[in-house]
Amino acid sequence: MLRAYVVDDEQLAVQRLSRMLEDSGRVIVTGSSTDPHQALKALREADVDAVFLDIQMPEMNGFELIEQLDRNVPVIFTTAYDRYALEAFAVNSIDYLLKPIESERLEKALDKLERFSGAAPSAPDVRALARMLARELTPGRRLERIASRVGERTTVLDIGRVTHFLAKDKLTFAVSGGREHIIDFTMAELESHLDARRFVRIHRATIVNVAFVQELYPGVDGLLVRLKDERKSELSVARDRVKDLRERLGIQR
């Protein structure tokens, strides 16, 4: 049985998560708190296998609490952050539970926690990762990496190597190395978080990395872009996006 401590500034959230953990039959909740200062004091003395920790708390957020803890304890964050912020968790291999927490997702997090605790000697420094995550979540920070999560596998993509993003069949894909990777973003979210100097939206369903644009040429239904990628991809440019694309490429006409 895993021994866990639950921290959330909302009492109902503490009670609900504690009940879910106990009901799983895999966890004993040895303590909980709605006060991060009180939690920090308790965790310095408690012998626990994991902390279930809210991030957005008054006076002291979850990152600050972990940084002040004088020992390394596996952490599963509970958060209401948007999907952009969650990329930081996937990239840095720290699990998270998105509120409202679902039982199936909790079970997967517990599976990961058990594997993590079994590899304690090589486990990452959670406090150092907390500092990294705090920087990743700075308002206005641009995406430099993006994670594609399929089942239990996470593929991390370097944004600079993504040739384009596309939306089809109600899904969004990042295309890199000629392969399409499902990502948990809308096109609007991508447009707001990508570096506008490097990426431009050329269609309601397409955002292109201008570094990979090789050629512009007329097609049957308007302007087309050919990319310098493995597939020599051809992308349609919406009429109302042509001006923006030309300006981004430094083309006067």
C-alpha positions in Angstrom: 0.0 0.0 0.0 1.3 3.4 -1.0 1.3 6.1 1.7 0.0 9.4 0.4 -0.4 13.0 1.6 -3.0 15.2 -0.1 -2.7 19.0 -0.3 -5.4 21.3 -1.8 -6.7 24.6 -0.6 -10.3 23.4 -1.2 -11.6 21.1 1.6 -14.1 19.4 -0.7 -11.3 18.6 -3.2 -9.2 17.1 -0.4 -12.1 15.0 0.8 -13.0 13.8 -2.7 -9.4 12.9 -3.7 -8.8 11.2 -0.4 -11.9 9.1 -0.8 -10.9 8.1 -4.3 -7.5 7.1 -3.2 -8.8 5.0 -0.3 -11.4 3.4 -2.6 -8.7 2.4 -5.0 -7.5 -0.1 -2.4 -3.9 0.8 -3.3 -3.3 3.9 -1.1 -3.5 4.8 2.5 -4.0 8.6 3.0 -1.8 9.3 6.0 -2.5 13.0 6.1 -4.0 16.0 4.3 -4.2 19.8 4.5 -5.8 22.8 3.0 -3.0 25.1 4.3 0.3 24.8 2.2 2.3 26.1 5.2 0.9 23.5 7.5 1.4 20.9 4.8 5.0 21.8 4.4 5.6 21.4 8.1 3.9 18.1 8.2 5.7 16.7 5.1 9.1 17.5 6.6 8.3 15.0 9.3 6.0 12.6 7.6 7.1 9.3 6.0 5.1 9.1 2.8 5.5 7.6 -0.7 3.9 10.4 -2.6 2.2 13.8 -2.4 -0.9 14.7 -4.3 -0.4 18.4 -4.6 -2.6 21.2 -6.0 -0.7 24.0 -7.8 -2.9 27.0 -7.6 -3.0 27.9 -3.9 -2.9 31.2 -2.1 0.2 32.4 -0.3 2.3 29.4 -1.4 1.7 27.5 -4.7 2.6 23.9 -5.2 5.9 24.6 -6.9 7.0 26.8 -4.0 6.0 24.2 -1.5 8.1 21.5 -3.2 11.1 23.8 -3.5 11.0 24.4 0.2 10.7 20.7 1.1 14.1 19.5 2.3 13.8 16.1 0.7 12.8 14.5 -2.6 9.2 13.1 -2.6 7.4 11.8 -5.7 4.7 14.2 -6.6 1.5 13.9 -8.6 0.1 17.4 -9.3 -3.6 18.1 -9.3 -4.4 21.1 -11.5 -7.0 23.0 -13.5 -4.3 24.5 -15.8 -5.1 24.6 -19.5 -3.6 22.1 -22.0 -0.7 24.3 -22.9 0.5 24.3 -19.4 0.1 20.5 -19.2 2.7 20.1 -21.9 5.3 21.0 -19.3 4.3 18.1 -17.1 4.4 15.6 -20.0 7.8 16.8 -21.2 9.3 16.7 -17.7 7.8 13.2 -16.9 5.9 14.4 -13.9 2.4 13.0 -13.8 -0.7 15.2 -13.3 -4.4 14.8 -12.6 -6.6 17.3 -14.4 -9.5 18.5 -12.3 -12.2 17.2 -12.0 -10.2 14.0 -11.4 -11.6 10.9 -13.0 -11.2 7.4 -11.5 -9.7 5.8 -14.6 -7.0 8.6 -14.9 -6.2 8.2 -11.2 -5.6 4.5 -11.7 -3.1 5.2 -14.5 -1.3 7.8 -12.3 -1.1 5.2 -9.5 0.4 2.7 -11.9 3.0 5.3 -12.9 3.7 6.1 -9.2 4.3 2.5 -8.4 6.8 2.2 -11.2 8.4 5.5 -10.2 8.8 4.5 -6.5 10.4 1.3 -7.6 13.1 3.2 -9.4 13.8 5.7 -6.6 17.6 5.6 -6.9 17.4 7.0 -10.4 14.3 9.2 -9.9 14.6 12.8 -10.9 15.0 15.7 -8.4 11.3 16.7 -8.0 12.3 20.1 -6.5 14.5 20.9 -9.5 11.7 19.9 -11.9 9.3 22.1 -9.9 11.6 25.0 -10.7 11.7 24.0 -14.4 7.9 23.8 -14.5 7.5 27.2 -12.9 9.6 28.7 -15.7 7.7 26.6 -18.3 4.4 28.0 -17.1 5.4 31.7 -17.1 2.6 33.7 -18.8 3.4 34.5 -22.4 6.1 31.8 -22.7 6.3 30.3 -26.2 6.2 26.6 -26.9 9.7 25.1 -27.5 8.6 21.5 -27.1 5.3 19.7 -27.5 4.2 16.3 -26.3 2.1 13.8 -28.2 0.5 11.3 -25.8 -0.9 8.1 -27.1 -1.9 5.7 -24.4 1.0 5.3 -22.0 3.6 6.5 -24.6 4.6 10.2 -24.8 6.6 11.5 -27.7 8.4 14.8 -27.2 8.8 17.0 -30.3 11.1 19.9 -30.8 9.0 22.8 -32.1 11.7 23.9 -34.5 11.5 20.5 -36.3 7.8 20.6 -36.7 7.1 21.4 -40.4 3.4 22.2 -39.9 0.4 21.6 -37.8 -2.9 20.5 -39.3 -6.4 19.8 -38.1 -8.5 17.0 -39.6 -11.1 14.5 -38.5 -11.7 16.6 -35.3 -8.0 16.0 -34.3 -4.9 18.2 -34.3 -1.6 16.9 -35.6 2.0 18.1 -35.4 4.0 16.9 -38.5 7.7 16.2 -37.9 10.1 14.0 -39.9 7.2 13.2 -42.2 5.1 11.7 -39.4 1.9 13.0 -38.0 1.6 13.1 -34.2 -1.6 13.7 -32.4 -1.5 16.6 -30.0 -4.0 18.0 -27.5 -4.4 21.5 -28.8 -6.8 23.4 -31.0 -5.5 25.5 -33.9 -6.4 28.6 -32.0 -4.5 27.6 -28.9 -1.4 26.8 -31.1 -1.6 30.1 -32.9 -1.6 32.0 -29.6 1.3 30.0 -28.1 3.6 29.5 -31.1 6.3 32.1 -32.0 4.7 34.3 -34.6 8.1 34.9 -36.2 8.4 31.2 -37.0 4.9 30.0 -37.6 2.0 31.5 -39.6 -1.5 30.2 -40.0 -2.2 29.8 -43.7 -5.6 28.1 -43.5 -8.2 27.5 -40.8 -6.8 24.0 -40.6 -3.1 24.6 -41.2 -0.2 26.4 -39.5 3.2 26.3 -41.2 6.8 26.6 -40.0 8.2 29.3 -42.4 11.6 27.8 -42.1 10.4 24.8 -44.2 8.7 26.8 -47.0 10.5 26.0 -50.2 8.1 27.3 -52.9 4.9 29.2 -53.5 3.0 28.6 -56.7 -0.5 28.9 -58.1 -2.9 25.9 -57.9 -6.3 25.2 -59.3 -8.1 26.7 -56.3 -5.5 29.3 -55.3 -2.0 29.6 -53.9 -0.1 26.5 -52.8 3.0 26.0 -50.6 5.5 23.3 -51.1 7.6 22.4 -48.1 11.2 21.2 -48.0 10.4 18.0 -46.0 10.6 14.3 -46.7 7.2 14.2 -48.5 7.6 17.5 -50.3 4.2 18.4 -48.7 1.8 20.7 -50.6 -0.4 22.9 -48.5 -3.2 25.2 -49.6 -3.2 28.9 -48.6 -6.5 30.5 -47.9 -7.0 33.7 -49.9 -7.3 35.9 -46.8 -4.0 34.4 -45.5 -1.8 35.0 -48.6 -0.7 38.5 -47.6 0.3 37.4 -44.1 2.4 34.6 -45.5 4.1 36.7 -48.1 5.0 39.3 -45.4 6.3 36.7 -43.1 8.5 35.3 -45.9 9.7 38.8 -46.9 8.1 38.7 -50.3 6.8 42.0 -51.5 4.6 40.6 -54.2 
